[in-house]
Amino acid sequence: MRQNEKKEAFIGHATAQDGAAMHQMAGLCGLDQNSLYYYLLFGKYFAKTSAVARINGQMAGFVTGFAAPEKPDTLFIWQVGVGSDFRGQGLARQMILYLITSPTASFKYLEATVNPSNKASQALFGSVAEHLGAGFKFEEQIFSENDFLPAVHEAERLFHIGPFGSKAQEHKA
Ligand SMILES: CC(C)(COP(=O)(O)OP(=O)(O)OC[C@H]1O[C@@H](n2cnc3c(N)ncnc32)[C@H](O)[C@@H]1OP(=O)(O)O)[C@@H](O)C(=O)NCCC(=O)NCCS
C-alpha cells in the first residue's frame, strides 16, 4: 500500500471486502454497473490487477483489471472510477501506476477500451503513458455499436500503451 501524502490517499490492491463498495462506486460514476458478484470476483481472484484508493478510510476510487492468459505481459484495465469529490487529484493515474509498478508486477504493456466520446478516459490513459515514458496508440474500434445490440452502446476503441521504458522503474516502490 502507498500513501499519497498530499491528499492522504492510500492506494492498495483490491480485496473481496472491497467488492460492495466498488459495485456502489461503479454505479455512482456512471460506469456500466456489473453485478456485485463481478466486483467480489475481482477483489478475490484478480487482486493483483485491481486497486482501490481510500481517503480517511472511505473508498475514493477503484480499478478493475486482468491479464489475459494469452497476453500475460499486458495489464488490461476494465473499469476505472473515482468518486466525484476526489477527482482531479491524480488518483486514477496513481492507481494504474501502482498496479504496473508494484514489486510483483512485470507488465510491459497496458490496454484498455475507451469510448471515443470519453475525453477524461483518453486524457487519463495519455497521462499514464506520459508518466511511464511510453508510446501509445489509440487504435481502431475493437467493438462496434452493432456488437452491443440490442443494447445501445457507443463503439469502443483500443488504447494500447507500451512497451514501458526505464522511466517506469522510477515509479517502483
Ligand atoms: C475518468 C476518471 C476515472 C478520472 O479520475 P481522476 O482521478 O480525476 O483522474 P486523474 O486526476 O488521475 O487525472 C489523470 C489525467 O487525466 C486528466 N483528466 C482527468 N479527468 C479529466 C477530464 N474530465 N477532462 C480532461 N482531462 C481529464 C487529468 O488532467 C490528468 O492529466 P494530466 O496528468 O496531464 O494532468 C474519473 O473522472 C471518473 O471516474 N469518471 C467517470 C467514470 C469513467 O469515465 N471512467 C473511465 C472509463 S473506464
The ligand as an SDF file (V2000), in Angstrom:
LIG
                    3D

 48 50  0  0  0  0  0  0  0  0999 V2000
  -12.0220    9.2920  -15.6380 C   0  0  0  0  0  0  0  0  0  0  0  0
  -11.7710    9.3350  -14.1330 C   0  0  0  0  0  0  0  0  0  0  0  0
  -11.5010    7.9090  -13.6540 C   0  0  0  0  0  0  0  0  0  0  0  0
  -10.5320   10.2220  -13.8800 C   0  0  0  0  0  0  0  0  0  0  0  0
  -10.2210   10.1680  -12.4760 O   0  0  0  0  0  0  0  0  0  0  0  0
   -9.2680   11.2570  -11.8030 P   0  0  0  0  0  0  0  0  0  0  0  0
   -8.7440   10.6710  -10.5470 O   0  0  0  0  0  0  0  0  0  0  0  0
   -9.9470   12.5630  -11.7030 O   0  0  0  0  0  0  0  0  0  0  0  0
   -8.1020   11.3680  -12.8890 O   0  0  0  0  0  0  0  0  0  0  0  0
   -6.6220   11.8930  -12.5940 P   0  0  0  0  0  0  0  0  0  0  0  0
   -6.7000   13.0360  -11.6250 O   0  0  0  0  0  0  0  0  0  0  0  0
   -5.7410   10.7590  -12.2500 O   0  0  0  0  0  0  0  0  0  0  0  0
   -6.2080   12.5070  -13.9960 O   0  0  0  0  0  0  0  0  0  0  0  0
   -5.3140   11.8510  -14.8810 C   0  0  0  0  0  0  0  0  0  0  0  0
   -5.1820   12.6930  -16.1230 C   0  0  0  0  0  0  0  0  0  0  0  0
   -6.4400   12.7450  -16.8240 O   0  0  0  0  0  0  0  0  0  0  0  0
   -6.8430   14.1050  -16.9850 C   0  0  0  0  0  0  0  0  0  0  0  0
   -8.2980   14.1780  -16.7710 N   0  0  0  0  0  0  0  0  0  0  0  0
   -8.9910   13.6280  -15.7640 C   0  0  0  0  0  0  0  0  0  0  0  0
  -10.2990   13.9430  -15.8760 N   0  0  0  0  0  0  0  0  0  0  0  0
  -10.3940   14.7310  -16.9810 C   0  0  0  0  0  0  0  0  0  0  0  0
  -11.4700   15.3710  -17.6140 C   0  0  0  0  0  0  0  0  0  0  0  0
  -12.7420   15.2920  -17.1460 N   0  0  0  0  0  0  0  0  0  0  0  0
  -11.2330   16.0800  -18.7580 N   0  0  0  0  0  0  0  0  0  0  0  0
   -9.9780   16.1550  -19.2700 C   0  0  0  0  0  0  0  0  0  0  0  0
   -8.9000   15.5580  -18.6930 N   0  0  0  0  0  0  0  0  0  0  0  0
   -9.1160   14.8590  -17.5620 C   0  0  0  0  0  0  0  0  0  0  0  0
   -6.1160   14.8750  -15.9170 C   0  0  0  0  0  0  0  0  0  0  0  0
   -5.9560   16.2420  -16.2830 O   0  0  0  0  0  0  0  0  0  0  0  0
   -4.8060   14.1460  -15.8330 C   0  0  0  0  0  0  0  0  0  0  0  0
   -3.9450   14.5660  -16.8850 O   0  0  0  0  0  0  0  0  0  0  0  0
   -2.5080   15.2320  -16.5480 P   0  0  0  0  0  0  0  0  0  0  0  0
   -1.7280   14.1890  -15.7940 O   0  0  0  0  0  0  0  0  0  0  0  0
   -1.9650   15.5060  -17.9070 O   0  0  0  0  0  0  0  0  0  0  0  0
   -2.7970   16.4330  -15.7310 O   0  0  0  0  0  0  0  0  0  0  0  0
  -12.9610    9.9520  -13.3540 C   0  0  0  0  0  0  0  0  0  0  0  0
  -13.2890   11.2020  -13.9240 O   0  0  0  0  0  0  0  0  0  0  0  0
  -14.2170    9.0760  -13.3860 C   0  0  0  0  0  0  0  0  0  0  0  0
  -14.3850    8.2180  -12.5280 O   0  0  0  0  0  0  0  0  0  0  0  0
  -15.0930    9.2960  -14.3840 N   0  0  0  0  0  0  0  0  0  0  0  0
  -16.3290    8.5140  -14.5150 C   0  0  0  0  0  0  0  0  0  0  0  0
  -16.0470    7.0680  -14.9170 C   0  0  0  0  0  0  0  0  0  0  0  0
  -15.2030    6.9560  -16.1890 C   0  0  0  0  0  0  0  0  0  0  0  0
  -15.4830    7.5860  -17.2060 O   0  0  0  0  0  0  0  0  0  0  0  0
  -14.1580    6.0870  -16.1210 N   0  0  0  0  0  0  0  0  0  0  0  0
  -13.2240    5.8960  -17.2240 C   0  0  0  0  0  0  0  0  0  0  0  0
  -13.6690    4.8720  -18.1740 C   0  0  0  0  0  0  0  0  0  0  0  0
  -13.4310    3.2030  -17.5830 S   0  0  0  0  0  0  0  0  0  0  0  0
  1  2  1  0
  2  3  1  0
  2  4  1  0
  2 36  1  0
  4  5  1  0
  5  6  1  0
  6  7  2  0
  6  8  1  0
  6  9  1  0
  9 10  1  0
 10 11  2  0
 10 12  1  0
 10 13  1  0
 13 14  1  0
 14 15  1  0
 15 16  1  0
 15 30  1  0
 16 17  1  0
 17 18  1  0
 17 28  1  0
 18 19  1  0
 18 27  1  0
 19 20  2  0
 20 21  1  0
 21 22  1  0
 21 27  2  0
 22 23  1  0
 22 24  2  0
 24 25  1  0
 25 26  2  0
 26 27  1  0
 28 29  1  0
 28 30  1  0
 30 31  1  0
 31 32  1  0
 32 33  2  0
 32 34  1  0
 32 35  1  0
 36 37  1  0
 36 38  1  0
 38 39  2  0
 38 40  1  0
 40 41  1  0
 41 42  1  0
 42 43  1  0
 43 44  2  0
 43 45  1  0
 45 46  1  0
 46 47  1  0
 47 48  1  0
M  END
$$$$
